[in-house]
Amino acid sequence: MEDLIQLFGLSDQETLWLLTRTMLRILLIVLIAGILIKISSKCIISLKQHLRDRASGNPEEMKRIDTVGRVFRYIATIVIGIIAVVEVLHELGISIAPILAAAGVVGVAVGFGAQSLIKDYFNGFFILLENQIRQGDVVDAGGKSGLVEEVTLRYIKMRDYSGSVHYVPNGTITTVTNMSREFAHAVIDVGVAYRENVDEVIAVMKAVGEDLRTDDEFQFKILDHMEVAGVDQLANSAVVIRCRFKVLPLEQWGIRREYLKRVKAAFERQGIEIPYPHLTIYPGQSKDGSAPPLNILASRTNRV
């Protein structure tokens, strides 16, 4: 320190004043940066609230507003932070020109090895721009599925039914299956025995569906009458009849479980069989049309 004072010809008092003034400027820069971050955050929150009011309770628009607002807050914080760091370096007398030049050279070298990272940010930008994924959606993306808890420019964070959290880089996402847009269908397959009358079974299924649709607990979740597609499969052990409900987003699984519970109870009351898998043994047939005998050997165990 003494050498620096002698080099610049500054007295102790002048040096102390210079250091004090520099520290005060740095503290002022940090304070202003903190204030700007808070102001930008409040402005984005106010804008979000204004847009939410204009959305008139539309859940789809509210999800998009929340997701984009979260990303904008992140970007504003990063930009203000970078500007604050540059100003602090300037106050310390550190020229940023060589740093920027070195960063440019290093950036070119690193860019070749960070192509996947750059791809993550580009993909994330277009995912947000095209409104493909929003916070609160249930999606299948990047080989994982679950409830979206966070969307950033680099990755999406999902939690599956078992509670496991998946972080999926946006660059790995090529196809997005969103299961929570506008409405959903609860698709239900019901198997009955071959001996049952299909028309009677469908009538019972429709009655159960209408009872579920008018139930106080589920009437606001189901958007339309149950649609019966008809016989979908002639399976090995059952005739499979397919139906579906048009429901609110994310309600398809709960509606499906409740309907299966009610239709089982209705089948039991009506004596309609839901068959177990069974196997028919065919021993073959001779050319004259007669079937060969099927010998069964039974053993008996004597117990004392």
Secondary structure as UniProt FT lines:
FT   HELIX           2..8
FT   HELIX           12..54
FT   TURN            55..57
FT   HELIX           59..91
FT   TURN            92..93
FT   HELIX           96..113
FT   HELIX           115..129
FT   TURN            130..131
FT   TURN            135..136
FT   STRAND          138..141
FT   TURN            142..143
FT   STRAND          144..151
FT   STRAND          155..159
FT   TURN            161..162
FT   STRAND          165..169
FT   HELIX           170..172
FT   STRAND          176..178
FT   STRAND          184..192
FT   TURN            194..195
FT   HELIX           198..213
FT   TURN            216..221
FT   STRAND          227..234
FT   STRAND          239..247
FT   TURN            249..250
FT   HELIX           252..270
FT   TURN            287..288
//
